[in-house]
């Protein structure tokens, strides 16, 4: 992470924006060879197609860009989106309506053309600048990191359905940090009281470095691969499909319901559901 120095009024989101763009570039690298029909391939994420996933990522990139460049436009956008969802429309239905027939390879090309300029804008934004979102306001730094997280998480379904292994880098720490800091949220969104103290987290980064969070505790901890931890907190994998080691009630309970993203409570995938076929 690139923490904001509260005494530096000129701190910008350059590193975070670079990480976001690199995450998008990694997705583009595996989708560039795909034909138009390939985007209709159904993944193991809620029966979404690759097209559905790219549409979802592109839609919320547009929203994030509006928070930075057109706050009033974003307010109109989010009001319309929330109204549609409240009337029972699904995320797929709302985004299909928004894109009005744009799909498959053409939609992919629109997403690919959009994110580099968006990353450039965020790279020049004040890190502690407040921006609007569907929930509470957040910093521009948190906004672009959240976009990286969502691209990393949703791309897992694409890697899986294409039968590809992903090679992660240490920019994954941004995703892991979101996972750790949403510990209490995971309980609260499920109507549960967070179990305290929070578990000690010790993860092995893609580079082999060790990342740690929270107070060291022998009987309340999670250890293992940073990639697998991120897969669990983003609900790309069931904890049983990983080699993560958990000890203590807090750690075990959390890993069964972990949810690092906003919205209502989501049920993690069943064992074996999100593994490569």
Secondary structure, DSSP 8 states (H G I E B T S, - for coil): -----TT-TT-B-HHHHHHHHHHHHHHHHHHTT--GGGGG-B-SSTT-BHHHHHHHHHHHHHHHHHHHH-HHHHHHHHHHHHHHHHTT--HHHHHHHHHTT--HHHHHHHHHHHHHHHHHHHHTSBTT-EE--SSS-EEHHHHHHHHHHHHHHHHHHHHHHTT------GGGHHHHHHHHHTHHHHHHTTT----SS--EEEEE-TTS-EEEES---TTSEEEEEHHHHHHHHTTSS-GGGS--EEESHHHHHHHHH---S-SS------TTTTS--
